[in-house]
Amino acid sequence: VKDKQSSLGDTSFLDVAKTSLSLYPPLPTQGSTPADNTPGVSSYANVTGKPSGKKVKVRTLFTPEGNGIVVVVSVDSIRAISERFANTIYGFFLRKKVAYPVVANYVRNTLGKYGLVRSMFSSSIGLFSFQFSSIDGLDAMLENGPWFIRNNPLILKKWHPESG
């Protein structure tokens, strides 16, 4: 327990992060800012003079037992991962749980005509996902719903990168 407490006080990984970030030049700021933004802080509104109109959820990952490694994920990597989920819907059952083999058999036989490529199940969060060969097939399948398996409604939604 004492080791964990002392590692919480270790801030050497912050020095690595500060050093890494100092390699990049600061963002430019404008002198005039909208009333609800802090003066001198770089933001879309400060740089362009107008608000973006978008709400963004920012999540941070902090591990108190860091090992001093700074990880940067490139935008290209994020795009590549997002492309793997193209033409995908995800869903869950509203009432009782239905076993994955039952769902897989049903969707293979019923949704195959819409271009179903694969079905997956994440047991840790209880979500099913179904990937189609085209967006047209996916849309046609959604338009012909609602879908029930063993009298349980399957709630479905299109996947997009902002899904979380």
PAGUBA-825046 format. One record per residue (C-alpha): residue in three letters; x, y, z. Coordinates in steps of 0.1 Angstrom, whole numbers, plus 5000, padded with zeros to 4 digits. Layout:
BEGIN
alaXYZ
...
***
This chain:
BEGIN
val500050005000
lys502950235008
asp504450184974
lys501150284957
gln500950594978
ser504450704970
ser503950644933
leu501050884933
gly503451164943
asp505851084915
thr505551354889
ser508551264867
phe506251164839
leu504951514838
asp508451644831
val508651404801
ala505251534788
lys506351904793
thr509551834774
ser507751664746
leu505151934743
ser507852204743
leu508952074709
tyr505852224693
pro505352594687
pro502452764706
leu499252824688
pro498553184677
thr495953384695
gln494053704687
gly493653994710
ser489954034707
thr487853744721
pro484153674725
ala482753754760
asp482553394771
asn486153294762
thr489253364782
pro491453634767
gly494653504752
val493553144750
ser493652974717
ser490252844706
tyr488352824674
ala486253124684
asn489353334693
val491253244661
thr488353284636
gly486153534655
lys483153304655
pro481953004675
ser482152654660
gly478652554669
lys479752204678
lys479752044713
val482751824719
lys483151564746
val486751544758
arg487751244779
thr491051224796
leu492950904805
phe495050934837
thr496850644853
pro498350734886
glu500950464882
gly502350604850
asn505650474836
gly506850804821
ile505850714785
val503950974764
val501750814737
val500651004707
val498050854684
ser498050994648
val494951104631
asp495650864603
ser495550574628
ile492250694641
arg490850714605
ala492150364597
ile490350224628
ser487250414619
glu487250274584
arg487049924599
phe483650014613
ala482150154580
asn478650034573
thr478249904609
ile475249914632
tyr475349824669
gly472549724692
phe471249564723
phe468149384735
leu465649584755
arg464349314777
lys465948974781
lys469348884769
val469548654739
ala472448424734
tyr474948524707
pro474648194687
val470848244684
val471448604673
ala474148504648
asn472048234633
tyr469048474630
val470948764614
arg472848524590
asn469548384577
thr467448704579
leu469848994572
gly472048824547
lys469848954519
tyr470849314529
gly474549234525
leu475449124561
val479249074562
arg479748984598
ser478148994633
met480049044665
phe479149054702
ser480949234730
ser480049044762
ser481749304785
ile479249574775
gly476449354760
leu476449514725
phe476049334692
ser477449484660
phe476549394625
gln478649504594
phe477149534559
ser478849534525
ser477249874517
ile475550164533
asp472550104510
gly472049754525
leu472449884560
asp469850154554
ala467449914537
met467749674567
leu467049964592
glu464050074571
asn462449724572
gly462649704610
pro461849694639
trp463649364645
phe462649114671
ile464548794680
arg462648554702
asn460048834708
asn462749064722
pro463149404705
leu466649464691
ile467449834694
leu469849934666
lys471850244658
lys474250334630
trp477950344641
his479850674635
pro483250784649
glu481650994676
ser479850684690
gly481350594723
***
